[in-house]
Amino acid sequence: MSHRNARLTVHGRRLLVERVHSGRPVAHVAAELGVSRATAHKWVRRWRAEGSAGLADRSSRPLTTPQRTPAATEREVCELRRARKLGPARIGPVLGLPASTVHRILTRHGLNRLAWLDRPTGTVIRRYERDRPGELIHVDVKKLGRIPDGGGHKVRGRDAGRPIRGMGFDYVHSAVDDHSRLAYSEIQADEKVATCAGFLTRAAAFFHAHGITAVERVLTDNAWAYRKGLAWKQALAEIGATGKLTRAYRPQTNGKVERFNRTLLDEWAYLQPYTSNAERTAALDTFLHTYNYHRCHTALGGQPPISRVNNPVGQYS
């Protein structure tokens, strides 16, 4: 996915370097795509140095932050929060800091909500993740339009690549472990009860093979298959888990898998202009392997999900 204000998507950058590589002047290609010559030269340089990987976005985070609040001051902010339960507007004048800076510090340390603290001790008692792998699995389905042979509009243009009537949809069923973020996905033809039940059985087997030997609870939305489906309830019983439904109209409750769905779209489904549905389907396994074994996860201290399964509980807390 491109940065919010980027003039070119990854596909646009690929077009740029292809046109320049064919021998056309950089200035002409830059004008066609609506970017400056400096921007065009930047992407061409990165492409020549790194290949297609060089066309992806890089983090905007600076290498160093010399103006960041010293660690000792951050500790004082946290201590005032825990000991006296003060808010940013009161901590700021005590330490000579803007209230906005205090708020950022409290957020960084998970202390920005008093409701998350134990009043007598100031210990954080509310967590957005379970304590151990398998304690809770988030399940959801993402619906994607199928790609016609030859590619859709991203390959052939808006007019030539209009959806073909009757192409139908792919239903991407996903399960994400709350503690480790280990993920499993399948592409199915529907989201009927039997399909959902079969997916859950295979997902449990996947987690078992990767070290999560028991699934205790499964969290889903309020779709009929999950609320009323007998096959779904039987699948839960077979893996020894209980079902849990989100609050109605509150997808945030199932936030782990909802966020995974966004990553799924950015780094697999819309990563490149696929020329067929089979090509996109074949790329899913590679994405899942990268996500589980190699892709760094900010909530896990920059480690991939598999490290949370193999390491002691709470290492990245």
Secondary structure, 3 states (H helix, E strand, C coil): CCCCCCCCCHHHHHHHHHHHHCCCCHHHHHHHHCCCHHHHHHHHHHHHHHHHHHHCCCCCCCCCCCCCCCHHHHHHHHHHHHHHCCCHHHHHHHHCCCHHHHHHHHHHCCCCCHHHECCCCCCECCCCCCCCCCCCEEEEEEEEECCCCCCCHHHHCCCCCCCCCCCCEEEEEEEEECCCCCEEEEEECCCCHHHHHHHHHHHHHHHHHCCCCCCCEEEECCCHHHHCCHHHHHHHHHHCCEEEECCCCCHHHHHHHHHHHHHHHHHHHCCCCCCCHHHHHHHHHHHHHHHHHCCCEHHHCCECHHHHHHCCCCCCC
